[in-house]
Amino acid sequence: MGVVAASALVYPLLVCAVQLVFAQLLTVDVAAIVLWLGLGITCSVGLVAAVRWGAERRVRSAWLLAGLAPPAVFELWLVWPLLTP
């Protein structure tokens, strides 16, 4: 459950990072910088808290671990051309 909660916070964190880059580089907007930096810090703290909470809990079912296999295989399939010369 902690992995699911942590993965749910990755995309908002990515959005915060992109918006922060735009606020700093394209148009210098101090209010937007403070807003997106605060949201990014909040998402980062939430992500770390979710991972720590999930790491403390023992996996009670092998099906939960088996459910991680298809996304892992898909990610490996996407990255495989980059890993092989």
C-alpha positions in Angstrom: 0.0 0.0 0.0 2.9 2.3 0.7 4.2 1.8 -2.8 0.8 2.7 -4.3 0.6 5.8 -2.1 4.2 6.8 -3.0 3.6 6.3 -6.7 0.5 8.5 -6.5 2.7 11.3 -5.3 5.3 11.0 -8.0 3.3 12.7 -10.7 2.3 15.8 -8.7 5.9 16.1 -7.6 7.0 16.0 -11.3 4.4 18.7 -12.1 5.7 20.8 -9.3 9.2 20.5 -10.6 8.3 21.4 -14.2 6.2 24.4 -13.0 9.0 25.5 -10.8 11.5 25.5 -13.7 9.1 27.5 -15.8 8.5 30.0 -12.9 12.2 30.4 -12.4 13.6 30.4 -15.9 11.0 31.7 -18.4 9.2 34.3 -16.3 10.6 35.2 -12.9 7.5 35.1 -10.7 8.3 35.0 -7.0 4.8 34.1 -5.9 4.7 31.1 -8.3 8.2 30.0 -7.2 7.1 30.0 -3.5 3.9 28.2 -4.3 5.4 25.5 -6.5 8.4 25.0 -4.1 6.0 24.6 -1.2 3.9 22.1 -3.0 7.0 20.2 -4.1 8.3 20.0 -0.6 4.8 18.9 0.6 4.7 16.1 -2.0 8.3 15.1 -1.2 7.6 14.8 2.5 4.4 12.8 1.7 6.3 10.5 -0.6 8.9 9.8 2.0 6.3 9.2 4.7 4.4 6.8 2.4 7.5 4.8 1.6 8.5 4.6 5.3 5.0 3.6 6.3 5.0 0.9 3.6 8.4 -0.4 4.5 7.3 -0.9 8.1 4.4 -3.1 7.2 4.9 -6.7 6.5 3.5 -8.1 3.2 0.8 -10.5 4.2 0.0 -12.0 0.8 2.3 -13.2 -2.0 -0.3 -12.0 -4.5 0.6 -8.4 -3.6 4.2 -9.1 -4.6 3.0 -10.9 -7.7 1.0 -7.9 -8.7 4.3 -5.9 -9.0 5.6 -8.2 -11.6 3.7 -7.0 -14.7 4.6 -3.3 -14.2 8.2 -4.3 -13.5 8.4 -6.5 -16.7 6.8 -3.6 -18.7 9.4 -1.1 -17.4 12.2 -3.6 -18.2 10.8 -4.0 -21.7 10.8 -0.2 -22.2 14.4 0.2 -20.9 15.9 -2.9 -22.4 17.0 -1.2 -25.7 18.9 1.3 -23.6 20.6 -1.4 -21.5 21.8 -3.5 -24.4 24.6 -2.2 -26.7 
